[in-house]
């Protein structure tokens, strides 16, 4: 499946949901993808990409950014506090603010830099023990705490359990966002992005459907 097909499907999903054309941002997830595949998507004009690993992104993106103006880079993988300083310099948005220690580190960096990437709080909607994220019942308090640290929280992110219908998880995330006055919803991947768009996604994260299967890391 190619970039053009994904963008066509996004447009159709926006229309089916009664949403404005272009209201959904496609994040092309380029983690551990071979360089020629990523460059091919850049050559087609796409400029919004997602990476999971700070070190990998720092290695490969500076040269591409110099060659392709307008690239926006989103951190969509777990953020270790010891990588936060590099991350805030590299990424335009971080989607995985998932615990108080990360929020506190980002707040200190934002204060020192006078600026911060846009931030999404990751919510563990399935309450899975092995998965990162704030539990739904703690989300309101955590959002308030992040705002109290003057962090630029623009939305929420979730990754539904693989073996469950994603729709209830997308609905839950949208409800938490709405009651907290947040407009950003980072949800939906290759297999379920149309469902996410129907439930209000503003950012979808699509990798394999654009690039093909990932290379071994």
PyMOL commands that set and color helices and strands:
alter all, ss='L'
color gray80, all
select helices_A, chain A and resi 3-16+35-43+54-67+81-90+100-113+136-148+167-179+193-198+208-211
alter helices_A, ss='H'
color red, helices_A
select strands_A, chain A and resi 25-29+48-51+72-75+93-97+118-124+134-135+153-157+184-186+203-206
alter strands_A, ss='S'
color yellow, strands_A
deselect
rebuild
show_as cartoon
